[in-house]
């Protein structure tokens, strides 16, 4: 199973890519484990508002 980090903003699901939010799901960074996804979210935390960080969700995705 693979994992992605997303946040819903203004009704749009936005994926994490590196330390920034991408505006296209096909640009989402895919992580091998939930722990890797959490670590990436923690690295990106210093670049985002606390409210956005609190809304971030780690979800499973089916590898292509």
TAVEN-V881839 format. One record per residue. RES is the residue in one letter. BURIAL is I if it has 24 or more other ideal C-beta (glycine too) atoms within 12 Angstrom, else O. Layout:
RES,BURIAL / RES,BURIAL
This chain:
X,O / X,O / X,I / X,I / X,I / X,I / X,I / X,O / X,O / X,O / X,O / X,O / X,O / X,I / X,I / X,I / X,O / X,O / X,O / X,O / X,I / X,O / X,O / X,O / X,O / X,O / X,O / X,I / X,I / X,I / X,I / X,O / X,O / X,O / X,O / X,O / X,I / X,O / X,O / X,I / X,I / X,O / X,O / X,I / X,O / X,O / X,O / X,O / X,O / X,O / X,O / X,I / X,O / X,O / X,O / X,I / X,I / X,I / X,I / X,O / X,I / X,O / X,O / X,O
